[in-house]
């Protein structure tokens, strides 16, 4: 799961746990726990707001992070 402010120009907050066996299971979890997920990401980023929560497969997330890294040079992401 990842939480974003205004992708791709803002930070991403990635939840590595829990993991899910399907996208449907992830979406169900996010719907039930959205408040806590947003609160956790917001606290990690000193109170900044959260625009979106996405469920993503690990391979797709790795590709996204690689593309973001390539687009920003050596800027930490």
PDB file of N, CA, C and O in Angstrom:
ATOM      1  N   UNK A   1       0.839  -1.165   0.000  1.00  0.00           N
ATOM      2  CA  UNK A   1       0.000   0.000   0.000  1.00  0.00           C
ATOM      3  C   UNK A   1       0.886   1.231   0.000  1.00  0.00           C
ATOM      4  O   UNK A   1       1.937   1.250   0.641  1.00  0.00           O
ATOM      5  N   UNK A   2       0.467   2.240  -0.708  1.00  0.00           N
ATOM      6  CA  UNK A   2       1.206   3.480  -0.631  1.00  0.00           C
ATOM      7  C   UNK A   2       0.245   4.638  -0.513  1.00  0.00           C
ATOM      8  O   UNK A   2      -0.879   4.602  -1.013  1.00  0.00           O
ATOM      9  N   UNK A   3       0.721   5.663   0.161  1.00  0.00           N
ATOM     10  CA  UNK A   3      -0.065   6.862   0.405  1.00  0.00           C
ATOM     11  C   UNK A   3       0.697   8.012  -0.232  1.00  0.00           C
ATOM     12  O   UNK A   3       1.915   8.109  -0.083  1.00  0.00           O
ATOM     13  N   UNK A   4      -0.012   8.884  -0.941  1.00  0.00           N
ATOM     14  CA  UNK A   4       0.647   9.983  -1.617  1.00  0.00           C
ATOM     15  C   UNK A   4      -0.073  11.296  -1.377  1.00  0.00           C
ATOM     16  O   UNK A   4      -1.285  11.330  -1.164  1.00  0.00           O
ATOM     17  N   UNK A   5       0.698  12.380  -1.415  1.00  0.00           N
ATOM     18  CA  UNK A   5       0.105  13.702  -1.353  1.00  0.00           C
ATOM     19  C   UNK A   5      -0.301  14.086  -2.769  1.00  0.00           C
ATOM     20  O   UNK A   5      -1.485  13.994  -3.094  1.00  0.00           O
ATOM     21  N   UNK A   6       0.604  14.503  -3.612  1.00  0.00           N
ATOM     22  CA  UNK A   6       0.283  14.871  -4.993  1.00  0.00           C
ATOM     23  C   UNK A   6       1.305  14.240  -5.919  1.00  0.00           C
ATOM     24  O   UNK A   6       2.219  14.913  -6.394  1.00  0.00           O
ATOM     25  N   UNK A   7       1.154  12.969  -6.172  1.00  0.00           N
ATOM     26  CA  UNK A   7       2.070  12.227  -7.027  1.00  0.00           C
ATOM     27  C   UNK A   7       2.163  12.902  -8.375  1.00  0.00           C
ATOM     28  O   UNK A   7       1.130  13.362  -8.863  1.00  0.00           O
ATOM     29  N   UNK A   8       3.309  13.002  -9.019  1.00  0.00           N
ATOM     30  CA  UNK A   8       4.593  12.486  -8.572  1.00  0.00           C
ATOM     31  C   UNK A   8       5.486  13.530  -7.931  1.00  0.00           C
ATOM     32  O   UNK A   8       6.667  13.268  -7.704  1.00  0.00           O
ATOM     33  N   UNK A   9       4.952  14.708  -7.634  1.00  0.00           N
ATOM     34  CA  UNK A   9       5.802  15.778  -7.135  1.00  0.00           C
ATOM     35  C   UNK A   9       5.937  15.786  -5.624  1.00  0.00           C
ATOM     36  O   UNK A   9       6.723  16.567  -5.086  1.00  0.00           O
ATOM     37  N   UNK A  10       5.211  14.960  -4.940  1.00  0.00           N
ATOM     38  CA  UNK A  10       5.262  14.920  -3.481  1.00  0.00           C
ATOM     39  C   UNK A  10       5.746  13.562  -3.001  1.00  0.00           C
ATOM     40  O   UNK A  10       5.997  12.658  -3.797  1.00  0.00           O
ATOM     41  N   UNK A  11       5.870  13.438  -1.710  1.00  0.00           N
ATOM     42  CA  UNK A  11       6.380  12.221  -1.095  1.00  0.00           C
ATOM     43  C   UNK A  11       5.389  11.069  -1.171  1.00  0.00           C
ATOM     44  O   UNK A  11       4.176  11.263  -1.262  1.00  0.00           O
ATOM     45  N   UNK A  12       5.942   9.873  -1.131  1.00  0.00           N
ATOM     46  CA  UNK A  12       5.152   8.658  -0.994  1.00  0.00           C
ATOM     47  C   UNK A  12       5.450   8.051   0.360  1.00  0.00           C
ATOM     48  O   UNK A  12       6.585   8.109   0.835  1.00  0.00           O
ATOM     49  N   UNK A  13       4.461   7.480   0.973  1.00  0.00           N
ATOM     50  CA  UNK A  13       4.643   6.734   2.213  1.00  0.00           C
ATOM     51  C   UNK A  13       4.184   5.315   1.919  1.00  0.00           C
ATOM     52  O   UNK A  13       3.028   5.100   1.554  1.00  0.00           O
ATOM     53  N   UNK A  14       5.076   4.346   2.073  1.00  0.00           N
ATOM     54  CA  UNK A  14       4.777   2.970   1.692  1.00  0.00           C
ATOM     55  C   UNK A  14       4.601   2.113   2.929  1.00  0.00           C
ATOM     56  O   UNK A  14       5.487   2.032   3.780  1.00  0.00           O
ATOM     57  N   UNK A  15       3.451   1.476   3.017  1.00  0.00           N
ATOM     58  CA  UNK A  15       3.196   0.485   4.056  1.00  0.00           C
ATOM     59  C   UNK A  15       3.591  -0.879   3.503  1.00  0.00           C
ATOM     60  O   UNK A  15       3.002  -1.347   2.528  1.00  0.00           O
ATOM     61  N   UNK A  16       4.573  -1.514   4.111  1.00  0.00           N
ATOM     62  CA  UNK A  16       4.999  -2.833   3.662  1.00  0.00           C
ATOM     63  C   UNK A  16       4.221  -3.951   4.350  1.00  0.00           C
ATOM     64  O   UNK A  16       4.213  -5.087   3.875  1.00  0.00           O
ATOM     65  N   UNK A  17       3.588  -3.642   5.435  1.00  0.00           N
ATOM     66  CA  UNK A  17       2.760  -4.605   6.165  1.00  0.00           C
ATOM     67  C   UNK A  17       1.432  -3.941   6.471  1.00  0.00           C
ATOM     68  O   UNK A  17       1.423  -2.753   6.795  1.00  0.00           O
ATOM     69  N   UNK A  18       0.348  -4.615   6.390  1.00  0.00           N
ATOM     70  CA  UNK A  18       0.213  -6.027   6.048  1.00  0.00           C
ATOM     71  C   UNK A  18       0.324  -6.253   4.542  1.00  0.00           C
ATOM     72  O   UNK A  18       0.293  -5.305   3.756  1.00  0.00           O
ATOM     73  N   UNK A  19       0.452  -7.507   4.156  1.00  0.00           N
ATOM     74  CA  UNK A  19       0.432  -7.881   2.745  1.00  0.00           C
ATOM     75  C   UNK A  19      -0.893  -8.585   2.462  1.00  0.00           C
ATOM     76  O   UNK A  19      -1.567  -9.055   3.379  1.00  0.00           O
ATOM     77  N   UNK A  20      -1.252  -8.649   1.195  1.00  0.00           N
ATOM     78  CA  UNK A  20      -2.552  -9.191   0.818  1.00  0.00           C
ATOM     79  C   UNK A  20      -2.410 -10.170  -0.334  1.00  0.00           C
ATOM     80  O   UNK A  20      -1.479 -10.081  -1.134  1.00  0.00           O
ATOM     81  N   UNK A  21      -3.343 -11.099  -0.405  1.00  0.00           N
ATOM     82  CA  UNK A  21      -3.316 -12.099  -1.473  1.00  0.00           C
ATOM     83  C   UNK A  21      -4.046 -11.618  -2.726  1.00  0.00           C
ATOM     84  O   UNK A  21      -3.957 -12.245  -3.781  1.00  0.00           O
ATOM     85  N   UNK A  22      -4.768 -10.504  -2.605  1.00  0.00           N
ATOM     86  CA  UNK A  22      -5.487  -9.981  -3.768  1.00  0.00           C
ATOM     87  C   UNK A  22      -5.686  -8.481  -3.608  1.00  0.00           C
ATOM     88  O   UNK A  22      -5.606  -7.934  -2.508  1.00  0.00           O
ATOM     89  N   UNK A  23      -5.950  -7.832  -4.742  1.00  0.00           N
ATOM     90  CA  UNK A  23      -6.241  -6.400  -4.711  1.00  0.00           C
ATOM     91  C   UNK A  23      -7.525  -6.144  -3.931  1.00  0.00           C
ATOM     92  O   UNK A  23      -7.622  -5.159  -3.199  1.00  0.00           O
ATOM     93  N   UNK A  24      -8.500  -7.018  -4.084  1.00  0.00           N
ATOM     94  CA  UNK A  24      -9.767  -6.859  -3.381  1.00  0.00           C
ATOM     95  C   UNK A  24      -9.560  -6.863  -1.868  1.00  0.00           C
ATOM     96  O   UNK A  24     -10.177  -6.073  -1.154  1.00  0.00           O
ATOM     97  N   UNK A  25      -8.696  -7.746  -1.380  1.00  0.00           N
ATOM     98  CA  UNK A  25      -8.419  -7.804   0.062  1.00  0.00           C
ATOM     99  C   UNK A  25      -7.758  -6.513   0.532  1.00  0.00           C
ATOM    100  O   UNK A  25      -8.069  -6.011   1.612  1.00  0.00           O
ATOM    101  N   UNK A  26      -6.856  -5.981  -0.267  1.00  0.00           N
ATOM    102  CA  UNK A  26      -6.194  -4.721   0.085  1.00  0.00           C
ATOM    103  C   UNK A  26      -7.204  -3.583   0.127  1.00  0.00           C
ATOM    104  O   UNK A  26      -7.213  -2.793   1.071  1.00  0.00           O
ATOM    105  N   UNK A  27      -8.048  -3.497  -0.887  1.00  0.00           N
ATOM    106  CA  UNK A  27      -9.040  -2.427  -0.949  1.00  0.00           C
ATOM    107  C   UNK A  27      -9.996  -2.505   0.231  1.00  0.00           C
ATOM    108  O   UNK A  27     -10.340  -1.481   0.821  1.00  0.00           O
ATOM    109  N   UNK A  28     -10.425  -3.705   0.578  1.00  0.00           N
ATOM    110  CA  UNK A  28     -11.311  -3.885   1.729  1.00  0.00           C
ATOM    111  C   UNK A  28     -10.635  -3.391   3.004  1.00  0.00           C
ATOM    112  O   UNK A  28     -11.263  -2.721   3.823  1.00  0.00           O
ATOM    113  N   UNK A  29      -9.359  -3.720   3.172  1.00  0.00           N
ATOM    114  CA  UNK A  29      -8.600  -3.277   4.337  1.00  0.00           C
ATOM    115  C   UNK A  29      -8.497  -1.749   4.361  1.00  0.00           C
ATOM    116  O   UNK A  29      -8.721  -1.124   5.398  1.00  0.00           O
ATOM    117  N   UNK A  30      -8.159  -1.158   3.223  1.00  0.00           N
ATOM    118  CA  UNK A  30      -8.009   0.295   3.152  1.00  0.00           C
ATOM    119  C   UNK A  30      -9.332   0.987   3.480  1.00  0.00           C
ATOM    120  O   UNK A  30      -9.346   1.989   4.196  1.00  0.00           O
ATOM    121  N   UNK A  31     -10.432   0.464   2.966  1.00  0.00           N
ATOM    122  CA  UNK A  31     -11.730   1.064   3.249  1.00  0.00           C
ATOM    123  C   UNK A  31     -12.041   1.024   4.745  1.00  0.00           C
ATOM    124  O   UNK A  31     -12.610   1.967   5.295  1.00  0.00           O
ATOM    125  N   UNK A  32     -11.666  -0.067   5.390  1.00  0.00           N
ATOM    126  CA  UNK A  32     -11.952  -0.212   6.823  1.00  0.00           C
ATOM    127  C   UNK A  32     -10.981   0.577   7.694  1.00  0.00           C
ATOM    128  O   UNK A  32     -11.344   1.014   8.785  1.00  0.00           O
ATOM    129  N   UNK A  33      -9.763   0.760   7.225  1.00  0.00           N
ATOM    130  CA  UNK A  33      -8.707   1.357   8.050  1.00  0.00           C
ATOM    131  C   UNK A  33      -8.171   2.678   7.518  1.00  0.00           C
ATOM    132  O   UNK A  33      -7.088   3.107   7.917  1.00  0.00           O
ATOM    133  N   UNK A  34      -8.905   3.329   6.627  1.00  0.00           N
ATOM    134  CA  UNK A  34      -8.406   4.542   5.966  1.00  0.00           C
ATOM    135  C   UNK A  34      -7.962   5.611   6.964  1.00  0.00           C
ATOM    136  O   UNK A  34      -6.914   6.230   6.784  1.00  0.00           O
ATOM    137  N   UNK A  35      -8.747   5.828   8.004  1.00  0.00           N
ATOM    138  CA  UNK A  35      -8.406   6.883   8.963  1.00  0.00           C
ATOM    139  C   UNK A  35      -7.036   6.619   9.603  1.00  0.00           C
ATOM    140  O   UNK A  35      -6.205   7.524   9.678  1.00  0.00           O
ATOM    141  N   UNK A  36      -6.803   5.407  10.055  1.00  0.00           N
ATOM    142  CA  UNK A  36      -5.528   5.072  10.681  1.00  0.00           C
ATOM    143  C   UNK A  36      -4.361   5.124   9.713  1.00  0.00           C
ATOM    144  O   UNK A  36      -3.264   5.537  10.087  1.00  0.00           O
ATOM    145  N   UNK A  37      -4.583   4.708   8.466  1.00  0.00           N
ATOM    146  CA  UNK A  37      -3.523   4.763   7.458  1.00  0.00           C
ATOM    147  C   UNK A  37      -3.136   6.200   7.155  1.00  0.00           C
ATOM    148  O   UNK A  37      -1.952   6.524   7.059  1.00  0.00           O
ATOM    149  N   UNK A  38      -4.133   7.057   7.005  1.00  0.00           N
ATOM    150  CA  UNK A  38      -3.870   8.477   6.738  1.00  0.00           C
ATOM    151  C   UNK A  38      -3.176   9.112   7.935  1.00  0.00           C
ATOM    152  O   UNK A  38      -2.227   9.878   7.768  1.00  0.00           O
ATOM    153  N   UNK A  39      -3.633   8.805   9.121  1.00  0.00           N
ATOM    154  CA  UNK A  39      -3.020   9.357  10.327  1.00  0.00           C
ATOM    155  C   UNK A  39      -1.556   8.946  10.435  1.00  0.00           C
ATOM    156  O   UNK A  39      -0.703   9.778  10.745  1.00  0.00           O
ATOM    157  N   UNK A  40      -1.256   7.679  10.186  1.00  0.00           N
ATOM    158  CA  UNK A  40       0.127   7.199  10.259  1.00  0.00           C
ATOM    159  C   UNK A  40       1.032   7.898   9.260  1.00  0.00           C
ATOM    160  O   UNK A  40       2.142   8.306   9.604  1.00  0.00           O
ATOM    161  N   UNK A  41       0.567   8.039   8.022  1.00  0.00           N
ATOM    162  CA  UNK A  41       1.374   8.712   7.005  1.00  0.00           C
ATOM    163  C   UNK A  41       1.520  10.192   7.325  1.00  0.00           C
ATOM    164  O   UNK A  41       2.600  10.759   7.158  1.00  0.00           O
ATOM    165  N   UNK A  42       0.460  10.814   7.777  1.00  0.00           N
ATOM    166  CA  UNK A  42       0.499  12.228   8.120  1.00  0.00           C
ATOM    167  C   UNK A  42       1.474  12.496   9.265  1.00  0.00           C
ATOM    168  O   UNK A  42       2.226  13.470   9.229  1.00  0.00           O
ATOM    169  N   UNK A  43       1.460  11.640  10.267  1.00  0.00           N
ATOM    170  CA  UNK A  43       2.398  11.792  11.384  1.00  0.00           C
ATOM    171  C   UNK A  43       3.838  11.612  10.919  1.00  0.00           C
ATOM    172  O   UNK A  43       4.730  12.328  11.377  1.00  0.00           O
ATOM    173  N   UNK A  44       4.075  10.665  10.014  1.00  0.00           N
ATOM    174  CA  UNK A  44       5.429  10.432   9.506  1.00  0.00           C
ATOM    175  C   UNK A  44       5.954  11.649   8.748  1.00  0.00           C
ATOM    176  O   UNK A  44       7.161  11.882   8.701  1.00  0.00           O
ATOM    177  N   UNK A  45       5.047  12.419   8.157  1.00  0.00           N
ATOM    178  CA  UNK A  45       5.438  13.600   7.396  1.00  0.00           C
ATOM    179  C   UNK A  45       5.031  14.889   8.087  1.00  0.00           C
ATOM    180  O   UNK A  45       4.621  15.847   7.431  1.00  0.00           O
ATOM    181  N   UNK A  46       5.141  14.915   9.403  1.00  0.00           N
ATOM    182  CA  UNK A  46       4.938  16.106  10.225  1.00  0.00           C
ATOM    183  C   UNK A  46       3.620  16.815   9.941  1.00  0.00           C
ATOM    184  O   UNK A  46       3.577  18.042   9.845  1.00  0.00           O
ATOM    185  N   UNK A  47       2.552  16.044   9.808  1.00  0.00           N
ATOM    186  CA  UNK A  47       1.233  16.628   9.709  1.00  0.00           C
ATOM    187  C   UNK A  47       0.755  17.010   8.326  1.00  0.00           C
ATOM    188  O   UNK A  47      -0.361  17.507   8.177  1.00  0.00           O
ATOM    189  N   UNK A  48       1.576  16.790   7.306  1.00  0.00           N
ATOM    190  CA  UNK A  48       1.118  17.106   5.950  1.00  0.00           C
ATOM    191  C   UNK A  48      -0.065  16.222   5.576  1.00  0.00           C
ATOM    192  O   UNK A  48      -0.174  15.087   6.039  1.00  0.00           O
ATOM    193  N   UNK A  49      -0.930  16.739   4.754  1.00  0.00           N
ATOM    194  CA  UNK A  49      -2.123  16.017   4.344  1.00  0.00           C
ATOM    195  C   UNK A  49      -1.833  14.863   3.403  1.00  0.00           C
ATOM    196  O   UNK A  49      -0.752  14.770   2.821  1.00  0.00           O
ATOM    197  N   UNK A  50      -2.808  13.996   3.265  1.00  0.00           N
ATOM    198  CA  UNK A  50      -2.718  12.845   2.379  1.00  0.00           C
ATOM    199  C   UNK A  50      -3.817  12.971   1.336  1.00  0.00           C
ATOM    200  O   UNK A  50      -4.979  13.198   1.676  1.00  0.00           O
ATOM    201  N   UNK A  51      -3.450  12.824   0.063  1.00  0.00           N
ATOM    202  CA  UNK A  51      -4.429  12.925  -1.012  1.00  0.00           C
ATOM    203  C   UNK A  51      -5.006  11.582  -1.425  1.00  0.00           C
ATOM    204  O   UNK A  51      -6.195  11.491  -1.732  1.00  0.00           O
ATOM    205  N   UNK A  52      -4.186  10.540  -1.440  1.00  0.00           N
ATOM    206  CA  UNK A  52      -4.635   9.267  -1.982  1.00  0.00           C
ATOM    207  C   UNK A  52      -3.982   8.092  -1.271  1.00  0.00           C
ATOM    208  O   UNK A  52      -2.891   8.203  -0.711  1.00  0.00           O
ATOM    209  N   UNK A  53      -4.683   6.960  -1.310  1.00  0.00           N
ATOM    210  CA  UNK A  53      -4.139   5.682  -0.855  1.00  0.00           C
ATOM    211  C   UNK A  53      -4.305   4.708  -2.010  1.00  0.00           C
ATOM    212  O   UNK A  53      -5.392   4.591  -2.576  1.00  0.00           O
ATOM    213  N   UNK A  54      -3.239   4.014  -2.360  1.00  0.00           N
ATOM    214  CA  UNK A  54      -3.265   3.056  -3.456  1.00  0.00           C
ATOM    215  C   UNK A  54      -2.839   1.681  -2.972  1.00  0.00           C
ATOM    216  O   UNK A  54      -1.951   1.554  -2.129  1.00  0.00           O
ATOM    217  N   UNK A  55      -3.469   0.672  -3.503  1.00  0.00           N
ATOM    218  CA  UNK A  55      -3.006  -0.700  -3.341  1.00  0.00           C
ATOM    219  C   UNK A  55      -2.201  -1.026  -4.592  1.00  0.00           C
ATOM    220  O   UNK A  55      -2.676  -0.806  -5.707  1.00  0.00           O
ATOM    221  N   UNK A  56      -0.998  -1.542  -4.423  1.00  0.00           N
ATOM    222  CA  UNK A  56      -0.139  -1.818  -5.575  1.00  0.00           C
ATOM    223  C   UNK A  56       0.577  -3.147  -5.393  1.00  0.00           C
ATOM    224  O   UNK A  56       0.977  -3.508  -4.287  1.00  0.00           O
ATOM    225  N   UNK A  57       0.731  -3.867  -6.500  1.00  0.00           N
ATOM    226  CA  UNK A  57       1.520  -5.090  -6.472  1.00  0.00           C
ATOM    227  C   UNK A  57       2.984  -4.718  -6.296  1.00  0.00           C
ATOM    228  O   UNK A  57       3.428  -3.667  -6.758  1.00  0.00           O
ATOM    229  N   UNK A  58       3.717  -5.572  -5.636  1.00  0.00           N
ATOM    230  CA  UNK A  58       5.116  -5.300  -5.331  1.00  0.00           C
ATOM    231  C   UNK A  58       5.935  -4.989  -6.578  1.00  0.00           C
ATOM    232  O   UNK A  58       6.722  -4.042  -6.577  1.00  0.00           O
ATOM    233  N   UNK A  59       5.761  -5.768  -7.640  1.00  0.00           N
ATOM    234  CA  UNK A  59       6.532  -5.536  -8.867  1.00  0.00           C
ATOM    235  C   UNK A  59       6.203  -4.176  -9.472  1.00  0.00           C
ATOM    236  O   UNK A  59       7.099  -3.460  -9.918  1.00  0.00           O
ATOM    237  N   UNK A  60       4.928  -3.820  -9.489  1.00  0.00           N
ATOM    238  CA  UNK A  60       4.525  -2.525 -10.043  1.00  0.00           C
ATOM    239  C   UNK A  60       5.085  -1.382  -9.202  1.00  0.00           C
ATOM    240  O   UNK A  60       5.505  -0.359  -9.742  1.00  0.00           O
ATOM    241  N   UNK A  61       5.091  -1.553  -7.892  1.00  0.00           N
ATOM    242  CA  UNK A  61       5.631  -0.525  -7.007  1.00  0.00           C
ATOM    243  C   UNK A  61       7.130  -0.348  -7.232  1.00  0.00           C
ATOM    244  O   UNK A  61       7.627   0.778  -7.262  1.00  0.00           O
ATOM    245  N   UNK A  62       7.845  -1.447  -7.389  1.00  0.00           N
ATOM    246  CA  UNK A  62       9.285  -1.350  -7.657  1.00  0.00           C
ATOM    247  C   UNK A  62       9.551  -0.616  -8.966  1.00  0.00           C
ATOM    248  O   UNK A  62      10.478   0.189  -9.047  1.00  0.00           O
ATOM    249  N   UNK A  63       8.738  -0.889 -10.001  1.00  0.00           N
ATOM    250  CA  UNK A  63       8.892  -0.174 -11.281  1.00  0.00           C
ATOM    251  C   UNK A  63       8.611   1.312 -11.098  1.00  0.00           C
ATOM    252  O   UNK A  63       9.344   2.151 -11.624  1.00  0.00           O
ATOM    253  N   UNK A  64       7.566   1.642 -10.365  1.00  0.00           N
ATOM    254  CA  UNK A  64       7.221   3.037 -10.115  1.00  0.00           C
ATOM    255  C   UNK A  64       8.362   3.763  -9.414  1.00  0.00           C
ATOM    256  O   UNK A  64       8.741   4.865  -9.813  1.00  0.00           O
ATOM    257  N   UNK A  65       8.905   3.149  -8.379  1.00  0.00           N
ATOM    258  CA  UNK A  65       9.999   3.779  -7.641  1.00  0.00           C
ATOM    259  C   UNK A  65      11.225   3.960  -8.523  1.00  0.00           C
ATOM    260  O   UNK A  65      11.918   4.974  -8.430  1.00  0.00           O
ATOM    261  N   UNK A  66      11.493   2.985  -9.372  1.00  0.00           N
ATOM    262  CA  UNK A  66      12.627   3.095 -10.288  1.00  0.00           C
ATOM    263  C   UNK A  66      12.401   4.240 -11.282  1.00  0.00           C
ATOM    264  O   UNK A  66      13.316   5.018 -11.552  1.00  0.00           O
ATOM    265  N   UNK A  67      11.192   4.340 -11.821  1.00  0.00           N
ATOM    266  CA  UNK A  67      10.882   5.425 -12.751  1.00  0.00           C
ATOM    267  C   UNK A  67      10.984   6.783 -12.069  1.00  0.00           C
ATOM    268  O   UNK A  67      11.485   7.739 -12.661  1.00  0.00           O
ATOM    269  N   UNK A  68      10.517   6.873 -10.839  1.00  0.00           N
ATOM    270  CA  UNK A  68      10.617   8.133 -10.105  1.00  0.00           C
ATOM    271  C   UNK A  68      12.071   8.499  -9.860  1.00  0.00           C
ATOM    272  O   UNK A  68      12.457   9.660  -9.987  1.00  0.00           O
ATOM    273  N   UNK A  69      12.870   7.507  -9.509  1.00  0.00           N
ATOM    274  CA  UNK A  69      14.293   7.754  -9.273  1.00  0.00           C
ATOM    275  C   UNK A  69      14.963   8.237 -10.556  1.00  0.00           C
ATOM    276  O   UNK A  69      15.744   9.188 -10.532  1.00  0.00           O
ATOM    277  N   UNK A  70      14.661   7.591 -11.664  1.00  0.00           N
ATOM    278  CA  UNK A  70      15.252   7.997 -12.947  1.00  0.00           C
ATOM    279  C   UNK A  70      14.817   9.400 -13.345  1.00  0.00           C
ATOM    280  O   UNK A  70      15.597  10.144 -13.939  1.00  0.00           O
ATOM    281  N   UNK A  71      13.592   9.765 -13.027  1.00  0.00           N
ATOM    282  CA  UNK A  71      13.080  11.088 -13.395  1.00  0.00           C
ATOM    283  C   UNK A  71      13.665  12.203 -12.539  1.00  0.00           C
ATOM    284  O   UNK A  71      13.732  13.353 -12.972  1.00  0.00           O
ATOM    285  N   UNK A  72      14.088  11.863 -11.328  1.00  0.00           N
ATOM    286  CA  UNK A  72      14.591  12.892 -10.413  1.00  0.00           C
ATOM    287  C   UNK A  72      16.103  12.859 -10.258  1.00  0.00           C
ATOM    288  O   UNK A  72      16.655  13.619  -9.462  1.00  0.00           O
ATOM    289  N   UNK A  73      16.774  12.005 -10.994  1.00  0.00           N
ATOM    290  CA  UNK A  73      18.218  11.892 -10.845  1.00  0.00           C
ATOM    291  C   UNK A  73      18.554  11.150  -9.564  1.00  0.00           C
ATOM    292  O   UNK A  73      17.978  10.101  -9.277  1.00  0.00           O
ATOM    293  N   UNK A  74      19.463  11.680  -8.814  1.00  0.00           N
ATOM    294  CA  UNK A  74      19.902  11.017  -7.589  1.00  0.00           C
ATOM    295  C   UNK A  74      19.220  11.567  -6.341  1.00  0.00           C
ATOM    296  O   UNK A  74      19.724  11.395  -5.232  1.00  0.00           O
ATOM    297  N   UNK A  75      18.091  12.218  -6.512  1.00  0.00           N
ATOM    298  CA  UNK A  75      17.343  12.746  -5.386  1.00  0.00           C
ATOM    299  C   UNK A  75      16.737  11.574  -4.629  1.00  0.00           C
ATOM    300  O   UNK A  75      16.141  10.683  -5.235  1.00  0.00           O
ATOM    301  N   UNK A  76      16.883  11.569  -3.322  1.00  0.00           N
ATOM    302  CA  UNK A  76      16.312  10.491  -2.505  1.00  0.00           C
ATOM    303  C   UNK A  76      14.800  10.489  -2.623  1.00  0.00           C
ATOM    304  O   UNK A  76      14.152  11.536  -2.622  1.00  0.00           O
ATOM    305  N   UNK A  77      14.257   9.286  -2.724  1.00  0.00           N
ATOM    306  CA  UNK A  77      12.803   9.166  -2.751  1.00  0.00           C
ATOM    307  C   UNK A  77      12.369   8.216  -1.672  1.00  0.00           C
ATOM    308  O   UNK A  77      11.174   7.966  -1.515  1.00  0.00           O
TER     309      UNK A  77
END
